[in-house]
Amino acid sequence: MTELLPLAGRGWNTLPSKPGKTSLDFVRGDLFDPARTRLLPPDLEGCDNALADVLDHYVQRAISDPSISLFVLGEQFGPEPATAD
């Protein structure tokens, strides 16, 4: 699968949504067991108990180590002209 990925670069890269290509559907593709997942609130007060805390851990680790490359997967959204991010 990784051999199909485009060369890494900065910014957003759109991948074609075609069978046998690099765009993945983690749920419908049975790539993990949903029963082993847990919901994380987006902004719960406290330490290491919200989605932002978990993501921040990995982002800070990547910032402090120049040998780390960080890839974020998902669909692009926004910005909407009348909605603040």
Secondary structure, DSSP 4 states (H G I P E B T S, - for coil): -GGGSPPP-SS-------TTSS---TTTTT-S-GGG-----SS-SSSS-SHHHHHHHHHHHHHH-TT------S------TTS--
